[in-house]
Amino acid sequence: MPRFRLLFALLPLTMLQACGPDEPPVTLLDPPESGGTLKVATRNAATTYYLDRQESPAGPEHDLVLAFAEANGWQVEWTLLGSTAEVLEAMATNEFDMAAAGLTHLPSRDERFRQGPTHTDIVEQLVCHREMRPMPREVEEMAGVDIRVTAESSYAEKLASLVNTYTGIDFEEDPRTTEMLLAAVAERQFDCTLADSNIVQVVRRHFPHLEIAMNLTSGDRLGWYLPAGHQALAERASEWMASPEGQTSLEEMQHRYYDYIGEFDFVDLRALNRRIEERLPSFLELFLEASEETGMPADLLAALSYQESHWDPGAVSPTGVRGIMMLTRNTAKSLGVTNRLDPAEAIDGGARYLADRHDRLPDTIPEPDRTYLALASYNIGRGHLLDARELARKLGRDPDSWADMQEVLPLKADKRYYPQTRYGYARGYEPVHYVQRIRNYLDVISASLDWLPLEERQDENEDMASNQG
């Protein structure tokens, strides 16, 4: 876990907020000065904060907080805690400026903390194993179901209200995280759990036997919380989130972490998870070797190969592309690949071809957009991608932004636009779906495998442990 250096302490209290006669005074705190440090409590999860495959901090909460801090000239000091309950407990100590941990805004929390801005719409969902019978589809049918939820969570609060209204509903609070409880449901350790819809959207791809039984809430929103005394900081955060800059950051976060996931496909994801166990181990070393040679991440190459052939080295398409990387005859010849059906040759050639697509793009294109554009070029060809980039410029769109290019590429199939391009018609919608599927597969593959040698994994775990709490 990266270590952050505290630049200087926050300012001491400056004034007291007026309170009722029976209420303790609330200390009002100033936001950090420019160049100061914003101390943020979060938890380690795909929907909050994590380290990506380059071991760089990422996650929806990370990106939004970082953009807010940069707009104010602040550094960010992150503290990773194990659960929602730990985050709320830590916030009560006033040692942090903000909690950004996928927290639902609730009246019970509003009584303890200062509301910050919200950023994500969610519903709370009852999630059970796909083979559970009978599957509870109405609240009354939850009676007798073995339900466990994260302790001191919004889910526990929701279920407590149902217990008071319906007969036979019971539940147990569990210290484990929502993600761990979803995994436990998938393993049939108990019947069901509750989770926010964004968490279900992400986690369900890894455990396709999870099924959404019903929605239990509507209109909930995730957002930030601050200590009661941080009124000025809360107001500044809300103003920033509502500003054009904040709205742009929200759109970028949504695009980066959620938009590409798409509709849940049980058959596809069940097959992927099965083939990760059954097929991928046979080719893992080849992907790692190709990564060392080309600089393309091994898990990305594995996801690309799965999209192309489902890791079938003997795959052949009606159009004549072949092998585990589905290379055309001309592409294979240009790469020196003599046998496209040899997985070692094919993976090496496909990795070099993707690296070439990546290297030919301008260095000024930021990641991960550059990688997504390289994947699109692998699929549709460099000439058609260059056409689409030029078309984007003419339309006032950003050719370096994948968010813009995934809207422009389909115009290569539109007769109003493709006659203007050098290479003419192309099924431009295909690379958009192609990249979307690879990103989806990449998430599942990356979460399923340890790509580091044992010594490096041990060092990473020790670093992470030393930076939590």
Backbone torsions as a table, in degrees:
resi	resn	phi	psi	omega
1	MET	NA	130.5	-178.6
2	PRO	-59.7	144.1	178.2
3	ARG	-98.7	133.8	-179.4
4	PHE	-111.2	138.5	-177.3
5	ARG	-96.6	129.4	177.7
6	LEU	-73.1	120.8	-176.7
7	LEU	-79.9	-47.8	169.8
8	PHE	-164.4	159.8	-174.2
9	ALA	-72.6	157.1	176.6
10	LEU	-69.6	158.4	-178.8
11	LEU	-66.2	150.3	177.3
12	PRO	-71.2	177.4	-178.7
13	LEU	-60.0	149.1	-178.1
14	THR	-119.3	-26.1	-177.6
15	MET	-161.2	168.5	177.0
16	LEU	-112.3	137.2	177.1
17	GLN	-81.4	142.2	178.0
18	ALA	-64.0	134.5	-177.3
19	CYS	-131.5	164.8	175.1
20	GLY	-69.2	166.7	-175.5
21	PRO	-63.7	-27.1	-177.6
22	ASP	-101.6	4.7	-177.4
23	GLU	-104.8	140.9	177.1
24	PRO	-68.1	149.0	179.0
25	PRO	-65.3	146.4	178.1
26	VAL	-103.9	123.3	178.8
27	THR	-76.6	124.8	177.5
28	LEU	-91.0	132.8	-175.9
29	LEU	-116.1	146.9	175.3
30	ASP	-84.6	149.3	171.3
31	PRO	-63.6	162.7	175.7
32	PRO	-60.0	151.0	173.0
33	GLU	-76.7	164.6	177.4
34	SER	-56.0	130.5	-176.1
35	GLY	92.0	-4.2	-179.0
36	GLY	-84.6	-167.4	-173.4
37	THR	-123.1	131.5	174.0
38	LEU	-97.3	119.0	-176.5
39	LYS	-95.8	118.7	-170.2
40	VAL	-124.0	130.9	174.1
41	ALA	-97.0	133.5	178.4
42	THR	-146.7	-174.1	173.7
43	ARG	-134.4	158.1	-173.5
44	ASN	-85.2	107.5	179.5
45	ALA	-163.0	161.5	-178.1
46	ALA	-64.8	-23.4	-178.4
47	THR	-99.3	6.3	-179.6
48	THR	-131.0	-75.7	-173.7
49	TYR	-150.2	131.6	177.3
50	TYR	-158.5	173.5	173.8
51	LEU	-100.3	128.4	179.8
52	ASP	-80.5	-172.8	-173.3
53	ARG	-71.1	-13.6	171.4
54	GLN	-91.3	9.0	-178.1
55	GLU	61.0	32.1	176.2
56	SER	-104.7	143.3	178.7
57	PRO	-60.3	140.8	-179.5
58	ALA	-152.4	-178.8	177.5
59	GLY	119.2	152.7	-178.3
60	PRO	-55.4	-47.9	-179.7
61	GLU	-66.9	-41.1	178.9
62	HIS	-56.0	-49.1	-174.2
63	ASP	-65.5	-41.6	-179.1
64	LEU	-68.1	-45.1	179.8
65	VAL	-63.0	-42.3	-178.8
66	LEU	-63.1	-41.8	178.7
67	ALA	-64.0	-40.5	177.7
68	PHE	-63.8	-44.4	-179.2
69	ALA	-65.1	-43.2	-179.5
70	GLU	-64.0	-33.7	178.5
71	ALA	-66.0	-20.6	-179.2
72	ASN	-109.7	4.7	178.6
73	GLY	73.2	31.0	-178.0
74	TRP	-108.5	153.3	163.7
75	GLN	-85.9	162.6	177.1
76	VAL	-120.8	129.4	173.0
77	GLU	-108.8	112.9	-177.1
78	TRP	-93.4	141.2	170.3
79	THR	-125.3	120.0	179.8
80	LEU	-90.8	126.2	178.9
81	LEU	-117.6	161.9	-167.9
82	GLY	-81.3	-20.1	-174.5
83	SER	-158.8	169.8	175.1
84	THR	-59.5	-42.2	-180.0
85	ALA	-59.6	-41.1	179.7
86	GLU	-67.6	-37.0	178.2
87	VAL	-62.9	-46.3	-179.3
88	LEU	-66.1	-38.9	177.8
89	GLU	-63.6	-41.6	179.6
90	ALA	-65.7	-38.2	179.8
91	MET	-64.0	-31.4	-179.2
92	ALA	-68.2	-16.5	179.9
93	THR	-83.3	-9.0	-177.1
94	ASN	63.8	22.0	178.3
95	GLU	-87.3	-7.5	-177.4
96	PHE	-124.2	152.6	176.5
97	ASP	-82.9	-26.0	-171.3
98	MET	-160.2	148.2	168.5
99	ALA	-111.5	121.6	176.5
100	ALA	-126.7	86.7	-168.7
101	ALA	-141.8	31.4	-178.9
102	GLY	66.3	42.2	-175.2
103	LEU	-91.2	129.0	173.5
104	THR	-73.0	136.3	174.7
105	HIS	-75.6	119.2	-176.7
106	LEU	-129.5	147.9	175.9
107	PRO	-55.9	-37.9	-179.3
108	SER	-64.8	-34.0	178.5
109	ARG	-79.7	-32.2	177.9
110	ASP	-62.1	-28.3	179.2
111	GLU	-70.7	-25.0	-175.4
112	ARG	-100.7	-31.5	-171.8
113	PHE	-130.0	168.5	176.6
114	ARG	-89.0	127.0	177.0
115	GLN	-66.1	134.4	167.6
116	GLY	-101.8	-168.8	179.7
117	PRO	-72.5	156.1	173.6
118	THR	-98.9	159.6	-176.0
119	HIS	-142.0	-15.1	-175.0
120	THR	-141.5	129.6	174.6
121	ASP	-82.7	133.4	177.9
122	ILE	-142.6	165.3	165.4
123	VAL	-126.4	151.4	175.0
124	GLU	-87.2	130.6	-173.8
125	GLN	-121.1	139.0	171.0
126	LEU	-83.0	121.9	-175.1
127	VAL	-120.1	128.1	-178.2
128	CYS	-129.4	174.7	175.0
129	HIS	-73.6	140.9	-175.8
130	ARG	-55.6	-30.9	-175.8
131	GLU	-93.9	6.2	178.9
132	MET	-64.7	133.2	177.2
133	ARG	-136.1	131.8	-7.1
134	PRO	-77.1	149.0	177.5
135	MET	-79.4	124.5	179.0
136	PRO	-68.9	119.2	-179.4
137	ARG	-112.3	-12.5	176.3
138	GLU	-127.4	155.5	-177.4
139	VAL	-57.2	-41.1	-178.7
140	GLU	-59.5	-28.0	-178.2
141	GLU	-79.2	-2.1	176.0
142	MET	-78.4	-10.2	178.2
143	ALA	-61.1	130.3	178.9
144	GLY	82.9	-3.4	179.3
145	VAL	-82.2	136.6	178.3
146	ASP	-79.7	104.3	-175.0
147	ILE	-118.2	132.6	175.1
148	ARG	-130.9	138.9	-178.6
149	VAL	-136.4	160.9	178.8
150	THR	-59.0	134.5	-176.9
151	ALA	-63.3	143.3	176.3
152	GLU	56.2	33.1	-178.3
153	SER	-102.3	171.4	173.8
154	SER	-63.2	-27.8	178.9
155	TYR	-66.0	-42.9	177.7
156	ALA	-62.0	-39.5	178.7
157	GLU	-64.5	-42.1	178.7
158	LYS	-63.7	-46.1	-179.0
159	LEU	-66.3	-34.6	177.5
160	ALA	-61.1	-37.4	177.9
161	SER	-68.6	-34.0	178.0
162	LEU	-71.8	-35.7	178.3
163	VAL	-59.2	-36.6	-179.2
164	ASN	-76.1	-12.2	-175.3
165	THR	-109.8	-34.9	-174.2
166	TYR	-116.9	146.3	-179.5
167	THR	-84.7	135.9	171.8
168	GLY	91.6	-6.6	178.0
169	ILE	-82.9	131.4	178.5
170	ASP	-144.1	159.8	179.2
171	PHE	-156.3	165.7	179.1
172	GLU	-125.2	134.9	174.7
173	GLU	-85.5	137.5	-172.2
174	ASP	-125.7	138.9	-179.9
175	PRO	-72.2	-11.4	-178.0
176	ARG	-74.5	160.6	-179.6
177	THR	-73.6	165.4	178.2
178	THR	-59.8	-41.5	-179.8
179	GLU	-61.6	-41.2	179.2
180	MET	-67.7	-36.3	178.9
181	LEU	-69.9	-35.9	174.7
182	LEU	-62.3	-41.1	177.1
183	ALA	-63.2	-38.0	179.6
184	ALA	-66.3	-37.6	175.1
185	VAL	-63.1	-42.8	179.2
186	ALA	-61.2	-28.6	179.9
187	GLU	-92.5	7.5	176.4
188	ARG	63.9	31.5	176.4
189	GLN	-73.2	-29.2	172.5
190	PHE	-156.8	178.7	-167.8
191	ASP	-75.3	-56.2	-167.6
192	CYS	-147.9	163.3	171.1
193	THR	-143.1	172.8	174.0
194	LEU	-109.9	144.6	178.5
195	ALA	-154.3	152.7	174.1
196	ASP	-67.7	147.6	-175.1
197	SER	-60.9	-33.2	179.0
198	ASN	-69.0	-34.4	176.5
199	ILE	-68.5	-42.6	178.6
200	VAL	-60.8	-42.1	-179.2
201	GLN	-57.6	-40.9	-177.7
202	VAL	-79.0	-47.9	-171.3
203	VAL	-74.9	-32.2	-174.8
204	ARG	-60.7	-26.2	178.7
205	ARG	-64.9	-29.8	179.3
206	HIS	-83.2	-23.8	-178.3
207	PHE	-131.2	77.1	-172.3
208	PRO	-64.9	-11.8	178.2
209	HIS	-81.7	-0.2	172.7
210	LEU	-75.4	139.0	179.1
211	GLU	-131.4	138.6	176.0
212	ILE	-79.9	111.6	-179.4
213	ALA	-76.7	-41.6	179.5
214	MET	-170.6	160.8	169.9
215	ASN	-89.3	135.3	-178.7
216	LEU	-107.1	-12.3	177.5
217	THR	-139.1	172.8	173.1
218	SER	-149.9	147.4	175.0
219	GLY	76.4	16.9	177.3
220	ASP	-80.0	155.4	179.0
221	ARG	-137.0	141.0	173.8
222	LEU	-90.6	147.6	178.9
223	GLY	-168.1	-171.2	-177.3
224	TRP	-94.1	152.8	170.9
225	TYR	-125.9	150.0	179.4
226	LEU	-132.3	159.2	173.5
227	PRO	-57.0	153.0	-175.6
228	ALA	-55.3	-30.1	-177.2
229	GLY	-79.9	-6.0	-175.1
230	HIS	-93.6	52.7	-179.4
231	GLN	-63.4	-46.8	-177.2
232	ALA	-64.2	-40.4	179.1
233	LEU	-67.4	-38.8	178.2
234	ALA	-62.6	-42.5	179.5
235	GLU	-65.6	-40.2	179.0
236	ARG	-65.4	-40.0	179.1
237	ALA	-64.6	-41.6	180.0
238	SER	-66.5	-39.2	178.1
239	GLU	-64.3	-42.0	179.6
240	TRP	-65.2	-44.9	-177.7
241	MET	-61.7	-33.2	-179.4
242	ALA	-83.7	-10.6	-177.6
243	SER	-76.2	163.9	175.4
244	PRO	-56.4	-38.4	178.8
245	GLU	-64.1	-43.2	179.0
246	GLY	-66.1	-40.8	179.4
247	GLN	-65.1	-37.2	175.5
248	THR	-63.3	-42.2	177.8
249	SER	-62.5	-39.2	177.2
250	LEU	-62.6	-44.7	179.6
251	GLU	-62.9	-41.6	179.1
252	GLU	-65.2	-40.0	177.8
253	MET	-62.7	-47.2	-179.3
254	GLN	-61.0	-42.7	-179.1
255	HIS	-66.2	-41.8	-175.1
256	ARG	-70.6	-37.3	-169.3
257	TYR	-109.2	-19.3	-172.6
258	TYR	-128.2	-38.7	-169.1
259	ASP	-59.2	-34.3	-174.2
260	TYR	-77.8	-14.0	-173.8
261	ILE	-67.1	-40.9	175.0
262	GLY	70.5	-165.3	-178.3
263	GLU	-72.2	145.1	179.3
264	PHE	-70.7	130.4	179.3
265	ASP	-120.7	98.7	-174.5
266	PHE	-59.7	-47.3	-175.3
267	VAL	-63.3	-45.7	-178.1
268	ASP	-63.6	-46.8	-175.8
269	LEU	-73.4	-33.2	174.9
270	ARG	-63.8	-41.6	178.8
271	ALA	-64.7	-41.9	179.4
272	LEU	-60.5	-48.9	-178.3
273	ASN	-63.5	-36.1	177.6
274	ARG	-67.9	-40.8	-177.8
275	ARG	-74.1	-25.0	172.7
276	ILE	-59.1	-37.7	179.8
277	GLU	-80.5	-38.5	-169.5
278	GLU	-93.3	-35.5	-173.0
279	ARG	-108.6	-41.5	-171.8
280	LEU	-59.0	-39.0	-179.1
281	PRO	-55.0	-28.9	-179.1
282	SER	-69.5	-22.2	-174.8
283	PHE	-116.9	-0.6	-173.3
284	LEU	-59.0	-45.0	-178.1
285	GLU	-63.2	-34.9	179.0
286	LEU	-67.3	-38.8	176.8
287	PHE	-66.4	-39.2	179.1
288	LEU	-66.0	-41.5	178.8
289	GLU	-65.4	-41.7	178.8
290	ALA	-64.9	-34.2	177.6
291	SER	-65.2	-42.6	178.9
292	GLU	-62.9	-36.5	-177.5
293	GLU	-75.7	-34.3	-170.2
294	THR	-111.6	-19.8	-175.3
295	GLY	85.2	-4.7	175.5
296	MET	-77.9	129.6	-176.7
297	PRO	-57.2	140.8	-176.7
298	ALA	-62.7	-39.7	-179.0
299	ASP	-69.7	-31.9	175.1
300	LEU	-65.2	-43.8	178.1
301	LEU	-62.6	-38.3	178.3
302	ALA	-65.3	-41.1	179.1
303	ALA	-66.2	-41.3	176.9
304	LEU	-60.9	-45.3	-179.1
305	SER	-65.0	-37.8	178.8
306	TYR	-65.2	-41.3	176.8
307	GLN	-60.7	-38.7	-176.4
308	GLU	-74.1	-44.4	-168.6
309	SER	-138.8	-0.5	-172.4
310	HIS	57.6	32.4	178.7
311	TRP	61.5	40.1	175.7
312	ASP	-107.4	106.0	-176.3
313	PRO	-66.6	-16.0	-180.0
314	GLY	-101.5	13.5	-176.6
315	ALA	-63.8	139.4	177.4
316	VAL	-139.2	130.4	179.2
317	SER	-97.7	161.5	177.6
318	PRO	-60.4	-21.9	-178.9
319	THR	-89.9	-1.0	174.0
320	GLY	99.2	-1.4	174.7
321	VAL	-76.4	148.4	-169.8
322	ARG	-140.1	158.0	167.1
323	GLY	89.1	-179.8	-174.0
324	ILE	-67.2	-23.2	175.7
325	MET	-107.4	2.8	176.4
326	MET	49.6	59.6	179.2
327	LEU	-84.9	142.0	171.8
328	THR	-73.5	163.4	179.2
329	ARG	-60.5	-44.5	-177.8
330	ASN	-67.2	-40.5	178.7
331	THR	-64.0	-45.0	179.1
332	ALA	-59.8	-42.7	179.8
333	LYS	-62.3	-41.8	-180.0
334	SER	-65.7	-25.4	-178.9
335	LEU	-94.1	-4.1	-178.2
336	GLY	78.3	19.8	178.1
337	VAL	-86.4	114.5	-176.3
338	THR	-90.1	-24.8	-179.2
339	ASN	-134.0	100.5	-177.3
340	ARG	-67.5	-18.8	-179.7
341	LEU	-87.1	-3.4	174.3
342	ASP	-86.9	113.1	-174.9
343	PRO	-59.8	-33.7	179.7
344	ALA	-65.2	-46.8	178.0
345	GLU	-65.3	-43.5	-175.1
346	ALA	-67.1	-43.5	-179.3
347	ILE	-66.3	-42.8	176.9
348	ASP	-60.9	-45.0	-179.6
349	GLY	-66.9	-43.5	179.2
350	GLY	-63.0	-39.1	178.3
351	ALA	-65.0	-41.9	179.1
352	ARG	-66.7	-35.4	179.1
353	TYR	-67.5	-43.3	177.1
354	LEU	-63.8	-41.5	178.5
355	ALA	-61.6	-37.8	177.7
356	ASP	-65.4	-43.7	176.4
357	ARG	-58.8	-39.8	-179.3
358	HIS	-68.5	-45.1	-175.9
359	ASP	-68.7	-28.6	-177.9
360	ARG	-77.4	-11.7	176.0
361	LEU	-81.6	152.1	-179.4
362	PRO	-59.2	140.9	179.1
363	ASP	-63.8	-18.8	-177.3
364	THR	-75.7	-12.9	179.5
365	ILE	-73.9	124.3	-177.2
366	PRO	-75.3	157.5	170.3
367	GLU	-85.3	149.0	6.6
368	PRO	-88.2	2.8	-177.0
369	ASP	-56.7	-39.1	-178.0
370	ARG	-62.5	-39.8	178.0
371	THR	-66.4	-40.9	179.7
372	TYR	-64.7	-39.4	177.2
373	LEU	-66.9	-36.3	176.6
374	ALA	-64.2	-41.0	177.2
375	LEU	-63.3	-41.4	177.7
376	ALA	-61.5	-40.0	178.3
377	SER	-65.2	-38.7	176.2
378	TYR	-57.8	-37.3	-175.3
379	ASN	-83.1	-49.2	-170.5
380	ILE	-100.6	-16.9	-177.5
381	GLY	102.6	146.9	-175.7
382	ARG	-64.5	-37.9	-177.8
383	GLY	-61.6	-44.8	-179.8
384	HIS	-68.8	-34.1	177.0
385	LEU	-66.0	-42.9	177.6
386	LEU	-61.8	-38.6	175.2
387	ASP	-57.8	-47.4	-177.3
388	ALA	-65.8	-36.3	177.7
389	ARG	-65.3	-40.1	177.6
390	GLU	-68.6	-38.8	177.0
391	LEU	-62.9	-37.8	177.4
392	ALA	-60.5	-42.6	178.9
393	ARG	-60.9	-43.5	-179.3
394	LYS	-63.9	-30.7	-178.1
395	LEU	-91.3	5.1	179.9
396	GLY	74.7	21.8	177.2
397	ARG	-102.4	164.8	-176.1
398	ASP	-90.8	111.5	-178.9
399	PRO	-69.8	-12.3	178.2
400	ASP	-92.9	-3.5	-177.6
401	SER	-103.5	122.0	177.3
402	TRP	-64.7	-33.3	177.7
403	ALA	-58.5	-40.2	177.6
404	ASP	-76.9	-41.7	-175.1
405	MET	-67.9	-29.0	178.4
406	GLN	-71.9	-13.8	172.8
407	GLU	-91.5	-28.5	-178.0
408	VAL	-84.1	-38.2	-176.3
409	LEU	-53.6	-42.0	179.2
410	PRO	-61.1	-18.9	179.2
411	LEU	-68.7	-12.8	175.2
412	LYS	-68.7	-9.9	174.9
413	ALA	-107.1	6.1	-176.6
414	ASP	-101.5	121.7	-175.1
415	LYS	-65.9	-11.3	175.1
416	ARG	-76.6	-17.6	-172.7
417	TYR	-122.1	-41.5	-169.8
418	TYR	-65.8	-26.0	175.9
419	PRO	-63.1	-18.6	179.7
420	GLN	-80.5	-11.0	-172.2
421	THR	-98.7	156.8	-175.9
422	ARG	-65.3	-42.6	-173.7
423	TYR	-98.2	0.6	172.5
424	GLY	72.2	-150.6	-172.7
425	TYR	-63.8	142.2	170.3
426	ALA	-154.9	152.7	176.9
427	ARG	-77.2	75.1	-171.2
428	GLY	-67.0	-15.4	177.0
429	TYR	-75.4	-22.1	-177.3
430	GLU	-64.2	-47.1	178.9
431	PRO	-63.1	-27.2	177.6
432	VAL	-64.5	-49.6	178.3
433	HIS	-69.0	-33.1	178.8
434	TYR	-60.0	-50.0	179.7
435	VAL	-66.5	-38.8	179.0
436	GLN	-59.2	-46.1	-179.1
437	ARG	-66.4	-41.1	179.7
438	ILE	-63.0	-41.8	177.5
439	ARG	-60.4	-39.6	179.1
440	ASN	-65.6	-48.3	178.3
441	TYR	-61.5	-39.4	-178.0
442	LEU	-59.3	-43.4	179.2
443	ASP	-58.9	-45.0	-177.5
444	VAL	-68.5	-44.4	-179.1
445	ILE	-63.9	-45.7	-177.7
446	SER	-61.6	-38.8	-179.4
447	ALA	-75.3	-17.3	-175.4
448	SER	-92.9	-14.5	-173.1
449	LEU	-126.9	149.0	167.5
450	ASP	-95.9	116.6	-176.8
451	TRP	-94.3	-5.4	-177.2
452	LEU	-99.6	148.3	171.2
453	PRO	-59.4	159.5	-174.8
454	LEU	-55.8	-43.0	-177.2
455	GLU	-62.0	-41.2	-179.2
456	GLU	-69.1	-36.0	177.8
457	ARG	-64.0	-40.1	179.1
458	GLN	-64.4	-43.5	178.5
459	ASP	-61.7	-41.9	-178.4
460	GLU	-64.6	-42.6	-179.7
461	ASN	-64.6	-37.6	178.5
462	GLU	-66.3	-40.8	178.2
463	ASP	-63.6	-41.3	-178.5
464	MET	-64.4	-44.2	-179.2
465	ALA	-63.1	-36.4	-177.9
466	SER	-72.8	-14.7	-177.5
467	ASN	-107.3	1.4	179.1
468	GLN	-93.4	156.2	174.6
469	GLY	87.6	NA	NA
